[in-house]
Amino acid sequence: MIGSNVTISNTNHPLHYQLRPQDQMYSKEVVIEDYVWISGNVVISTGVHIGAGSVIGAGSVVTRDIPAMTLAYGVPCRAIRRITDETFISSNRSHLMRRCKPAIEDICTYVILRTC
C-alpha cells in the first residue's frame, strides 16, 4: 500500500563537482517487498531495501535499509520497533470484540429460539 505524494528515486548524480557537468548519473535498485505500507509524503532514496511487512510513517525520508516487520519513521527514517503478532493482537483486541460480540449474541438468541 502506497500513500499519496510518495517519491521513489532510483537515480542520482555524482557528488564530485567535475563529474556533474558531464551529466553522469548512476542508478541503484530500490526494493520494496510484499505487504509494505508506505504512508503519504514519503521520500525513498536510491538503493534502499524495505523489508516485507514494514510500515513507513508519513513524511519520512528513507535513506537506509529497513528490516522486515518494522515500524519506521522520521527524517531521516529509522527503525522504531518490530511489528509482532502480539502487536496485532493488542491493537485489534477491542475492535475484534466489538465486531464479534453482536454476532455471538445473535447466534445464542437463534439457538435459544430454535430449541424452544
C-alpha positions as CSV (number, residue, x, y, z in Angstrom):
1,M,0.0,0.0,0.0
2,I,1.4,3.3,-1.0
3,G,0.1,6.7,0.2
4,S,-0.2,9.9,-1.9
5,N,2.7,12.0,-2.9
6,V,5.4,9.3,-2.4
7,T,8.7,9.8,-4.2
8,I,10.8,6.7,-5.1
9,S,14.1,7.8,-6.5
10,N,16.5,5.3,-8.2
11,T,18.9,7.6,-9.9
12,N,21.4,10.1,-8.5
13,H,24.2,12.4,-9.6
14,P,27.9,12.1,-8.7
15,L,29.0,14.1,-5.6
16,H,32.2,15.3,-7.2
17,Y,31.8,18.6,-9.0
18,Q,33.9,17.7,-12.0
19,L,31.7,14.8,-12.9
20,R,28.4,16.7,-12.7
21,P,28.8,18.9,-15.8
22,Q,29.2,15.8,-17.9
23,D,25.6,14.7,-17.0
24,Q,26.9,11.5,-15.5
25,M,24.3,9.7,-13.4
26,Y,24.2,6.4,-11.5
27,S,21.3,4.2,-10.6
28,K,20.8,1.8,-7.7
29,E,17.8,-0.6,-7.3
30,V,15.1,0.3,-4.8
31,V,13.5,-2.8,-3.4
32,I,10.1,-2.7,-1.7
33,E,9.0,-6.2,-0.5
34,D,5.5,-7.6,-0.1
35,Y,2.9,-6.2,2.4
36,V,4.7,-2.9,3.0
37,W,2.7,0.2,3.9
38,I,4.3,3.5,2.8
39,S,2.3,6.4,4.2
40,G,1.9,9.8,2.4
41,N,4.6,12.2,1.6
42,V,7.4,9.7,2.0
43,V,10.7,10.1,0.0
44,I,12.7,6.8,-0.7
45,S,16.3,7.4,-1.7
46,T,18.4,5.4,-4.2
47,G,19.5,1.9,-3.2
48,V,17.1,1.4,-0.3
49,H,15.6,-2.0,0.6
50,I,12.4,-2.1,2.6
51,G,11.6,-5.5,4.1
52,A,8.3,-7.3,4.0
53,G,5.5,-6.2,6.3
54,S,7.2,-2.9,7.3
55,V,5.3,0.4,7.9
56,I,6.9,3.7,6.9
57,G,5.4,6.7,8.7
58,A,4.1,9.8,6.9
59,G,6.7,12.4,5.8
60,S,9.7,10.1,6.3
61,V,12.8,10.3,4.3
62,V,14.1,6.8,3.8
63,T,17.9,6.8,3.2
64,R,18.8,3.4,4.7
65,D,17.5,-0.2,4.6
66,I,14.5,-1.0,6.8
67,P,14.3,-4.6,8.1
68,A,11.2,-6.7,7.6
69,M,8.3,-6.3,10.0
70,T,9.4,-3.0,11.4
71,L,7.7,0.3,12.1
72,A,10.0,3.1,10.9
73,Y,9.6,6.9,10.6
74,G,11.4,10.2,10.8
75,V,13.8,12.4,8.9
76,P,16.0,10.5,8.3
77,C,13.8,7.4,8.7
78,R,14.9,5.0,11.4
79,A,13.5,1.7,12.8
80,I,11.4,2.4,15.8
81,R,10.2,-1.0,16.8
82,R,9.4,-4.5,15.5
83,I,5.9,-5.5,14.4
84,T,5.0,-8.8,16.0
85,D,1.9,-11.0,16.3
86,E,1.4,-9.6,19.9
87,T,1.3,-6.1,18.4
88,F,-1.5,-7.2,16.1
89,I,-3.5,-8.9,18.8
90,S,-3.2,-6.0,21.3
91,S,-4.1,-3.3,18.7
92,N,-7.1,-5.2,17.4
93,R,-8.5,-6.8,20.6
94,S,-11.1,-4.1,21.3
95,H,-12.0,-3.9,17.6
96,L,-12.5,-7.6,17.3
97,M,-14.5,-7.8,20.5
98,R,-16.9,-5.1,19.2
99,R,-17.4,-7.0,16.0
100,C,-17.7,-10.5,17.4
101,K,-19.9,-9.8,20.4
102,P,-23.1,-8.9,18.5
103,A,-22.6,-11.9,16.3
104,I,-22.2,-14.2,19.3
105,E,-25.3,-12.8,20.9
106,D,-27.3,-13.3,17.6
107,I,-26.1,-16.9,17.4
108,C,-27.1,-17.6,21.1
109,T,-30.5,-16.0,20.5
110,Y,-31.0,-18.1,17.4
111,V,-30.1,-21.3,19.3
112,I,-32.4,-20.5,22.2
113,L,-35.3,-19.7,19.9
114,R,-34.7,-22.9,17.8
115,T,-34.6,-25.1,20.9
116,C,-37.8,-23.7,22.4
